[in-house]
Amino acid sequence: MHTLDCGRTMLGLTVVASLAFIATAAGVSSSQSTDCSYLSLLNHLTLTSSDEALSLTRPVKNWTTPTAVMLDLVLLGILQLDEKSQTVTSHAWIQTSWNNEYMRWNSSDFCGINMLTIPKSKFWVPDIFIQEDVSDSGSVEQSPLVSLYSTGWVLAKARHRLTFTCQLDLFLFPFDVQTCNITFSSMHHTGDVLQLGSLNNAAVLSTLSETLMVTEGEWELDNLTIIHIPYTSIVTDGNRLLYVRLTRKPMLYVINLIVPLLYFLILDLASFFIRGEKLNFKVTVLLSISVLLLILQDMLPSTDRRMLLMANLCVVVFSLVGMSILETMLVEFLMALDDCYPQKDQSSVSTNVKALQEVASHTEPAGAEEKGQVDPVMSPKDQDLLKLILEEVKAAHQKMERPGKEERKPGRYTRLAIVINSVYFSLYFIAVVIYLVCMYLAWVDGIEFAGF
């Protein structure tokens, strides 16, 4: 009995001891679980100390492990495209993320905390830059904080007033499509150390850019294309290339340049049907085209190797109008040359009529009788014949003096001028039609080739 009582006592003590241990463990875990502050997590990650080792080197446990750096760029606005300096100014949002192997924790141990916001100076930051960037240093607005996730990923965000160089092809201006490169690279690390990538694909970035776009001006974002250049020790450092495709809105230039040029060309063609003075009208048209050429000169660069289609159109229209002015000057010179001969014939006819009138009236010069000089007397038959000739000459003279009643027959120079004017107008009209058709086809083929 005594032994049985001892066994029961020992069993009771064991149960009490077990319950006490369970209660103690529950109290400890309860005290840990109730500490849901960020400070406990920072103490766990040793971020409260002043140790700068985490910001000096790449956050990898094995130096041979590459660090994956993800870059996402979203365009918020296209502010300006300068054709002369070959630069594009835009408003961009850039997100950079990388993995830190030392900064991981289990969110369930810290009341579900899965993200911290920490000063950037606490971490190592990849030295990423844009090769085409020509922006000022004050145009970058970087956040002093980064987001740290429980998986070890660090996320940094920045806003740029990004000005980058772009090799513009203005041959199809104003229907041109420009493709600009934005190349992300590291200043000191090669592609086997930093592996550049993207969290989102090009379709997502294009959609975000089109949705968040604040201003576009005369340019419209077509799409974004991402290309990863693989690392080779000889050629590249493993850069990440982003193609930005921009399309110009041509309506303003069509209204201000192309339509006036075509209108002036039509006016020059219509001037062939003007009767009277038309040289001044053609010179006015030529001066108006010169003003358009000055506007185009201030707009386009002078470093392009090929003549732009728009410049070709202006030069050809200017040349056609100039040749039309020269043809008008030649025609007016020929017609003025022919006007000299009818005036001489009319004066000779008037002189002959007066002489015949003197003979018919048998007028003698004063003092002829005193000198004994008397004209022989004409027979009646000769007088009648002379009067008949005089009447015919008077009728012809009166007919020449009636320009309003009957038109005078054009002279040989006038006929030559009419022929030259008709032939030149026909050739001029055919040349204008053929040239405009060729220009239209050239623009259409170029737009289709560029994928407008």
Residue, then its C-alpha position, 0 to 999 in steps of 0.5 A: m500500500h505504501t508503495l502504491d501511495c508513493g507511485r501515485t505521489m510521483l505521478g502527481l508531481t510529474v503531471v504538475a511539473s509538466l503543466a508548469f513547463i507548458a505554462t512557462a513555455a506558453g508565457v514565453s511564446s505569448s510574450q514574444s508574439t505580443d511584441c509586434s513592433y518594427l523595432s523587434l524586427l529591426n533588432h532581429l535584422t541587426l539594423t539598429s546598430s551603426d554597422e556599415a558592413l551591409s552597405l559596403t559590399r554586395p549582399v550575397k553569402n557566396w561572392t560567386t553568386p550573381t545579384a539579380v537587379m530588376l529595372d522597370l521604367v514607366l514614361l509619365g510624359i513626353l515633354q519635348l523632342d529637339e530635332k536640332s540637338q537630337t534629344v528627347t526630354s521625358h518624365a519617367w518613373i524608374q523602379t529598381s529592385w534587388n535581392n539581399e540575402y541577409m535581410r530575410w525573416n519569417s513574417s509569421d514570427f513578427c505578427g505578419i510584418n512582411m515589409l519595412t521602410i528603411p533609409k537607403s543608406k543602410f543598404w548596398v545599392p547597385d550603381i545603375f545608370i543610363q548610357e544615353d542620359v544627358s540630364d542635369s544632376g538636379s533633374v533626378e528625384q530619388s526617395p531616401l527610403v527603400s522598401l524591404y520585404s520578408t523575402g529579402w527583396v529591396l525596392a527603390k523608386a525614383r522620378h526623373r526628368l530624363t533627357f536622353t540622346c536619340q538618333l532621329d531619322l526625319f526623312l519622312f517628316p512630318f509623318d516620321v516614327q522615331t525609335c530611341n534607345i534607353t540602355f541600363s548598365s552598371m558603371h563598375h560591375t560586369g554582367d556576371v556579377l549583376q544580372l539586369g532584368s525586369l519584373n514586368n514585361a514590355a506589354v505591361l510597361s507600355t500599358l502603364s505608360e499609356t494609362l499614366m501618361v500626363t502629357e504627350g505634346e506632338w508625340e505619341l507613345d507607340n510601344l516599349t520593347i525590352i531587349h536583354i543583351p547577354y554578357t560576353s567578356i569581349v563585347t558587352d557587359g550584360n546591358r538591358l536595352l529598352y526601345v521607346r517608339l514614338t510617333r509624331k502627330p502630323m496634323l499641325y504640320v500638314i495644316n501649316l506647311i503642306v496645305p499652303l504649299l499645295y495651295f500656292l502651287i494650284l494658284d500658280l497653275a491658275s495664273f495661266f488663265i489670268r488676262g493682263e498683268k500676272l507677273n506680280f501675282k506670280v512673284t507674290v506666290l514665290l515670296s510666300i513660298s520663301v516664308l515657308l522655307l524659312i519656317l522649315q529651316d528653323m525647325l529641321p536640323s542641318t546635319d541630316r545626310r539625306m534631303l527630307l521629303m518635306a524639304n524636297l517638296c518645298v524646293v521643287v515647288f519653289s523651282l516650279v514657280g520660279m520657272s513659271i515666272l521666267e516663262t511669263m517674262l518671256v511671253e510678255f516680252l514677245m507680246a510687247l515686241d509684236d506691239c511695235y509693228p502695228q503702230k509703224d504701219q498705221s503712221s505710214v498709212s496716215t501719211n499716205v492718206k494725207a498725200l492722196q488728199e492733197v493730190a485729189s484736191h489739186t492744192e498747189p504750194a504757196g508762191a508756185e504761180e509767182k515762180g512760174q511753176v504750175d502742175p499739169v492739169m489731170s484728166p477727169k478719168d485720172q481724177d475719178l480713179l484717184k478719188l476711188i483709191l482715196e475712198e478705199v484707203k480711208a475705209a481701211h484706215q477707219k477699220m484699223e482705228r476701230p479696235g473695239k469693233e473688230e479685233r486685230k489679227p495677232g502678229r507673229y511674235t504674239r502667235l509664238a508667245i501663245v504657242i509657248n504659253s500653251v505648251y509650257f502650261s501642258l508640260y507644267f501641269i503634267a510635271v506637277v501631277i507626276y511629282l505629287v503622285c511620286m511624293y505621295l507614294a514615297w511617303v506612303d511606302g516610308i510610313e508602311f516600312a516604319g510600321f506607322 
